[in-house]
């Protein structure tokens, strides 16, 4: 059950910064994803 809620919450969060940071720099996305995992 926990596995189903994890991807659902991570999807929307990564979806926003993905196209937002994509325009700025693709490298920033990797840093953001790592920070989210740490949280």
PDB file of N, CA, C and O in Angstrom:
ATOM      1  N   UNK A   1       0.838  -1.212   0.000  1.00  0.00           N
ATOM      2  CA  UNK A   1       0.000   0.000   0.000  1.00  0.00           C
ATOM      3  C   UNK A   1       0.872   1.261   0.000  1.00  0.00           C
ATOM      4  O   UNK A   1       0.557   2.258  -0.650  1.00  0.00           O
ATOM      5  N   UNK A   2       1.961   1.185   0.738  1.00  0.00           N
ATOM      6  CA  UNK A   2       2.868   2.341   0.816  1.00  0.00           C
ATOM      7  C   UNK A   2       3.503   2.621  -0.546  1.00  0.00           C
ATOM      8  O   UNK A   2       3.775   3.768  -0.898  1.00  0.00           O
ATOM      9  N   UNK A   3       3.729   1.563  -1.289  1.00  0.00           N
ATOM     10  CA  UNK A   3       4.372   1.720  -2.600  1.00  0.00           C
ATOM     11  C   UNK A   3       3.454   2.447  -3.588  1.00  0.00           C
ATOM     12  O   UNK A   3       3.923   3.113  -4.511  1.00  0.00           O
ATOM     13  N   UNK A   4       2.164   2.310  -3.383  1.00  0.00           N
ATOM     14  CA  UNK A   4       1.205   2.952  -4.305  1.00  0.00           C
ATOM     15  C   UNK A   4       1.102   4.457  -4.025  1.00  0.00           C
ATOM     16  O   UNK A   4       0.891   5.245  -4.946  1.00  0.00           O
ATOM     17  N   UNK A   5       1.247   4.843  -2.788  1.00  0.00           N
ATOM     18  CA  UNK A   5       1.128   6.263  -2.428  1.00  0.00           C
ATOM     19  C   UNK A   5       2.442   6.993  -2.710  1.00  0.00           C
ATOM     20  O   UNK A   5       2.449   8.205  -2.929  1.00  0.00           O
ATOM     21  N   UNK A   6       3.531   6.266  -2.705  1.00  0.00           N
ATOM     22  CA  UNK A   6       4.844   6.895  -2.931  1.00  0.00           C
ATOM     23  C   UNK A   6       4.960   7.454  -4.356  1.00  0.00           C
ATOM     24  O   UNK A   6       5.248   8.638  -4.528  1.00  0.00           O
ATOM     25  N   UNK A   7       4.743   6.631  -5.362  1.00  0.00           N
ATOM     26  CA  UNK A   7       4.860   7.098  -6.755  1.00  0.00           C
ATOM     27  C   UNK A   7       3.816   8.149  -7.118  1.00  0.00           C
ATOM     28  O   UNK A   7       4.083   9.060  -7.903  1.00  0.00           O
ATOM     29  N   UNK A   8       2.645   8.015  -6.548  1.00  0.00           N
ATOM     30  CA  UNK A   8       1.561   8.972  -6.854  1.00  0.00           C
ATOM     31  C   UNK A   8       1.925  10.376  -6.378  1.00  0.00           C
ATOM     32  O   UNK A   8       1.617  11.364  -7.045  1.00  0.00           O
ATOM     33  N   UNK A   9       2.573  10.456  -5.235  1.00  0.00           N
ATOM     34  CA  UNK A   9       2.927  11.781  -4.684  1.00  0.00           C
ATOM     35  C   UNK A   9       4.185  12.320  -5.357  1.00  0.00           C
ATOM     36  O   UNK A   9       4.346  13.531  -5.505  1.00  0.00           O
ATOM     37  N   UNK A  10       5.062  11.432  -5.758  1.00  0.00           N
ATOM     38  CA  UNK A  10       6.321  11.864  -6.387  1.00  0.00           C
ATOM     39  C   UNK A  10       6.089  12.302  -7.836  1.00  0.00           C
ATOM     40  O   UNK A  10       6.793  13.172  -8.350  1.00  0.00           O
ATOM     41  N   UNK A  11       5.114  11.701  -8.473  1.00  0.00           N
ATOM     42  CA  UNK A  11       4.817  12.030  -9.875  1.00  0.00           C
ATOM     43  C   UNK A  11       4.470  13.503 -10.077  1.00  0.00           C
ATOM     44  O   UNK A  11       5.095  14.184 -10.891  1.00  0.00           O
ATOM     45  N   UNK A  12       3.471  13.997  -9.335  1.00  0.00           N
ATOM     46  CA  UNK A  12       3.037  15.391  -9.481  1.00  0.00           C
ATOM     47  C   UNK A  12       4.135  16.375  -9.085  1.00  0.00           C
ATOM     48  O   UNK A  12       4.265  17.448  -9.675  1.00  0.00           O
ATOM     49  N   UNK A  13       4.910  16.002  -8.096  1.00  0.00           N
ATOM     50  CA  UNK A  13       5.968  16.900  -7.622  1.00  0.00           C
ATOM     51  C   UNK A  13       7.092  17.022  -8.644  1.00  0.00           C
ATOM     52  O   UNK A  13       7.631  18.105  -8.870  1.00  0.00           O
ATOM     53  N   UNK A  14       7.434  15.892  -9.256  1.00  0.00           N
ATOM     54  CA  UNK A  14       8.525  15.898 -10.245  1.00  0.00           C
ATOM     55  C   UNK A  14       8.027  16.437 -11.586  1.00  0.00           C
ATOM     56  O   UNK A  14       8.797  16.997 -12.365  1.00  0.00           O
ATOM     57  N   UNK A  15       6.741  16.263 -11.842  1.00  0.00           N
ATOM     58  CA  UNK A  15       6.168  16.730 -13.108  1.00  0.00           C
ATOM     59  C   UNK A  15       6.303  18.249 -13.243  1.00  0.00           C
ATOM     60  O   UNK A  15       6.605  18.761 -14.321  1.00  0.00           O
ATOM     61  N   UNK A  16       6.080  18.948 -12.160  1.00  0.00           N
ATOM     62  CA  UNK A  16       6.126  20.433 -12.199  1.00  0.00           C
ATOM     63  C   UNK A  16       7.548  20.937 -12.467  1.00  0.00           C
ATOM     64  O   UNK A  16       7.770  21.669 -13.431  1.00  0.00           O
ATOM     65  N   UNK A  17       8.498  20.559 -11.638  1.00  0.00           N
ATOM     66  CA  UNK A  17       9.881  21.039 -11.801  1.00  0.00           C
ATOM     67  C   UNK A  17      10.519  20.511 -13.084  1.00  0.00           C
ATOM     68  O   UNK A  17      11.444  21.124 -13.618  1.00  0.00           O
ATOM     69  N   UNK A  18      10.027  19.380 -13.575  1.00  0.00           N
ATOM     70  CA  UNK A  18      10.606  18.776 -14.789  1.00  0.00           C
ATOM     71  C   UNK A  18      10.595  19.767 -15.954  1.00  0.00           C
ATOM     72  O   UNK A  18      11.651  20.110 -16.485  1.00  0.00           O
ATOM     73  N   UNK A  19       9.422  20.222 -16.349  1.00  0.00           N
ATOM     74  CA  UNK A  19       9.342  21.143 -17.489  1.00  0.00           C
ATOM     75  C   UNK A  19       9.767  22.560 -17.082  1.00  0.00           C
ATOM     76  O   UNK A  19      10.165  23.363 -17.926  1.00  0.00           O
ATOM     77  N   UNK A  20       9.678  22.853 -15.799  1.00  0.00           N
ATOM     78  CA  UNK A  20      10.066  24.185 -15.324  1.00  0.00           C
ATOM     79  C   UNK A  20      11.587  24.346 -15.360  1.00  0.00           C
ATOM     80  O   UNK A  20      12.115  25.361 -15.814  1.00  0.00           O
ATOM     81  N   UNK A  21      12.266  23.320 -14.870  1.00  0.00           N
ATOM     82  CA  UNK A  21      13.735  23.375 -14.829  1.00  0.00           C
ATOM     83  C   UNK A  21      14.337  22.945 -16.169  1.00  0.00           C
ATOM     84  O   UNK A  21      15.452  23.326 -16.525  1.00  0.00           O
ATOM     85  N   UNK A  22      13.570  22.147 -16.891  1.00  0.00           N
ATOM     86  CA  UNK A  22      14.049  21.662 -18.194  1.00  0.00           C
ATOM     87  C   UNK A  22      14.465  22.844 -19.075  1.00  0.00           C
ATOM     88  O   UNK A  22      15.461  22.772 -19.795  1.00  0.00           O
ATOM     89  N   UNK A  23      13.699  23.919 -19.009  1.00  0.00           N
ATOM     90  CA  UNK A  23      14.002  25.107 -19.817  1.00  0.00           C
ATOM     91  C   UNK A  23      15.290  25.775 -19.334  1.00  0.00           C
ATOM     92  O   UNK A  23      16.054  26.325 -20.127  1.00  0.00           O
ATOM     93  N   UNK A  24      15.513  25.718 -18.033  1.00  0.00           N
ATOM     94  CA  UNK A  24      16.704  26.350 -17.452  1.00  0.00           C
ATOM     95  C   UNK A  24      17.933  25.457 -17.656  1.00  0.00           C
ATOM     96  O   UNK A  24      18.915  25.865 -18.276  1.00  0.00           O
ATOM     97  N   UNK A  25      17.861  24.247 -17.130  1.00  0.00           N
ATOM     98  CA  UNK A  25      19.001  23.327 -17.262  1.00  0.00           C
ATOM     99  C   UNK A  25      18.588  21.911 -16.876  1.00  0.00           C
ATOM    100  O   UNK A  25      17.957  21.700 -15.840  1.00  0.00           O
ATOM    101  N   UNK A  26      18.942  20.960 -17.703  1.00  0.00           N
ATOM    102  CA  UNK A  26      18.576  19.562 -17.434  1.00  0.00           C
ATOM    103  C   UNK A  26      19.304  19.031 -16.204  1.00  0.00           C
ATOM    104  O   UNK A  26      18.814  18.131 -15.522  1.00  0.00           O
ATOM    105  N   UNK A  27      20.464  19.589 -15.929  1.00  0.00           N
ATOM    106  CA  UNK A  27      21.246  19.116 -14.773  1.00  0.00           C
ATOM    107  C   UNK A  27      20.544  19.458 -13.458  1.00  0.00           C
ATOM    108  O   UNK A  27      20.707  18.756 -12.460  1.00  0.00           O
ATOM    109  N   UNK A  28      19.782  20.513 -13.464  1.00  0.00           N
ATOM    110  CA  UNK A  28      19.092  20.936 -12.215  1.00  0.00           C
ATOM    111  C   UNK A  28      18.040  19.889 -11.832  1.00  0.00           C
ATOM    112  O   UNK A  28      17.764  19.680 -10.650  1.00  0.00           O
ATOM    113  N   UNK A  29      17.469  19.247 -12.823  1.00  0.00           N
ATOM    114  CA  UNK A  29      16.424  18.235 -12.562  1.00  0.00           C
ATOM    115  C   UNK A  29      17.012  17.091 -11.737  1.00  0.00           C
ATOM    116  O   UNK A  29      16.383  16.607 -10.796  1.00  0.00           O
ATOM    117  N   UNK A  30      18.205  16.672 -12.094  1.00  0.00           N
ATOM    118  CA  UNK A  30      18.852  15.560 -11.369  1.00  0.00           C
ATOM    119  C   UNK A  30      19.061  15.947  -9.919  1.00  0.00           C
ATOM    120  O   UNK A  30      18.847  15.134  -9.020  1.00  0.00           O
ATOM    121  N   UNK A  31      19.473  17.169  -9.686  1.00  0.00           N
ATOM    122  CA  UNK A  31      19.722  17.645  -8.314  1.00  0.00           C
ATOM    123  C   UNK A  31      18.405  17.702  -7.546  1.00  0.00           C
ATOM    124  O   UNK A  31      18.357  17.374  -6.361  1.00  0.00           O
ATOM    125  N   UNK A  32      17.351  18.113  -8.217  1.00  0.00           N
ATOM    126  CA  UNK A  32      16.043  18.221  -7.558  1.00  0.00           C
ATOM    127  C   UNK A  32      15.517  16.838  -7.188  1.00  0.00           C
ATOM    128  O   UNK A  32      14.979  16.636  -6.099  1.00  0.00           O
ATOM    129  N   UNK A  33      15.680  15.894  -8.108  1.00  0.00           N
ATOM    130  CA  UNK A  33      15.200  14.521  -7.845  1.00  0.00           C
ATOM    131  C   UNK A  33      15.939  13.935  -6.646  1.00  0.00           C
ATOM    132  O   UNK A  33      15.336  13.265  -5.808  1.00  0.00           O
ATOM    133  N   UNK A  34      17.235  14.186  -6.566  1.00  0.00           N
ATOM    134  CA  UNK A  34      18.031  13.649  -5.449  1.00  0.00           C
ATOM    135  C   UNK A  34      17.576  14.269  -4.138  1.00  0.00           C
ATOM    136  O   UNK A  34      17.487  13.577  -3.124  1.00  0.00           O
ATOM    137  N   UNK A  35      17.289  15.553  -4.146  1.00  0.00           N
ATOM    138  CA  UNK A  35      16.858  16.243  -2.919  1.00  0.00           C
ATOM    139  C   UNK A  35      15.512  15.695  -2.453  1.00  0.00           C
ATOM    140  O   UNK A  35      15.280  15.536  -1.255  1.00  0.00           O
ATOM    141  N   UNK A  36      14.631  15.411  -3.402  1.00  0.00           N
ATOM    142  CA  UNK A  36      13.298  14.885  -3.062  1.00  0.00           C
ATOM    143  C   UNK A  36      13.430  13.513  -2.411  1.00  0.00           C
ATOM    144  O   UNK A  36      12.710  13.192  -1.465  1.00  0.00           O
ATOM    145  N   UNK A  37      14.351  12.711  -2.924  1.00  0.00           N
ATOM    146  CA  UNK A  37      14.550  11.369  -2.366  1.00  0.00           C
ATOM    147  C   UNK A  37      15.072  11.456  -0.939  1.00  0.00           C
ATOM    148  O   UNK A  37      14.727  10.635  -0.088  1.00  0.00           O
ATOM    149  N   UNK A  38      15.897  12.448  -0.691  1.00  0.00           N
ATOM    150  CA  UNK A  38      16.470  12.616   0.665  1.00  0.00           C
ATOM    151  C   UNK A  38      15.374  12.995   1.649  1.00  0.00           C
ATOM    152  O   UNK A  38      15.376  12.560   2.801  1.00  0.00           O
ATOM    153  N   UNK A  39      14.440  13.811   1.179  1.00  0.00           N
ATOM    154  CA  UNK A  39      13.346  14.252   2.045  1.00  0.00           C
ATOM    155  C   UNK A  39      12.503  13.042   2.416  1.00  0.00           C
ATOM    156  O   UNK A  39      11.519  13.174   3.144  1.00  0.00           O
TER     157      UNK A  39
END
